[in-house]
């Protein structure tokens, strides 16, 4: 669904912001610290209840204020409005005046965001990589979120049993952990396989192959969190003494992750920073296309600081692809150079004066 208008008040450096946004590519450019990323953050928070910049949502409220508000209005004039008072939970309401739960927001308004910390995604921590897979699986597998909640409960309960030394409870939660693990592993391996297939033959990757032949050698390798080709129950039995000593489960599906390799070598050792950034963008656009297929929508794409460390030719190829294959993409950049060849482009200049951000 296309965003038509964004309104915010007392959101970080913005006292008031009211901008009209068109379909196609919208670029917010300006100096570092001007408030460009805050616009993407406001949209992300409004449509998902999350912020890519902080876990404490109170931090978003402008200094000296007691609340912030955001409103995203779509092309059909429906909207999502959020309000956050200091030390209270965020309230999301839709145009029918119905309070929206986070899951309802995510299901109704899928978005993919690539922030600057994700540009060297291959070297990110396992939690970030799990989040990447979970994002796609949320839309691909109907029961995935319920499986994750169950896994978290089992993991926490087993850790508690280890802390208090309850043999019967350890046995109970070990059995449940072994029961749920194959389901978690199956879903994660399937989405990894989907991504690897797209790396080999997607239209996106083919756009870059002539200049970036190394992409065809990229492969995501899934790690179960306890070893490939081994039985989790056996691993937990062998680790029981250590688990009791440390009072936590040291191996299991809670530690699942993946590595990115090129011809079986870690891409960190093989690719330049520009190549790693291009790979990160490709992986997140592929994630968007997977979500598109399973939601039958065009997922909103948010790209923060897209132009830094990406060479001009690859940037132009990416922009051309997004222009032709997405309904709406919002991005930020320090400069607006290299964007002149885009036909369906809307540009905004972001600046800050006296600690307050403005868009024109």
Secondary structure by P-SEA (a helix, b strand, c coil): ccccbbbbcccccccbbbbbbbccbbbbbbcccccaaaaaaaaaaaacccccccccccccccccccbbbbbbbcccccbbbbbbcccccbbbbccccccccaaaaaaabbbbbbcccccccccccaaaaaaaaaaaaaaaccaaaaaaaaaaaaaaaaaaaaaaccaaaaaaaaaaaaaaaaaaaaaaaaaaaaaaaaaaccaaaaaccccccccccbbbbbbccccccccaaaaaaaaaaaaaaaccccccccccccccccccccccccccaaaaaaaaaaaaaaaaaaaaaaaccccbbbbccccccccaaaaaaaaaaaaacccbbbbccccccccccccbbbbbbbbbcccccccc
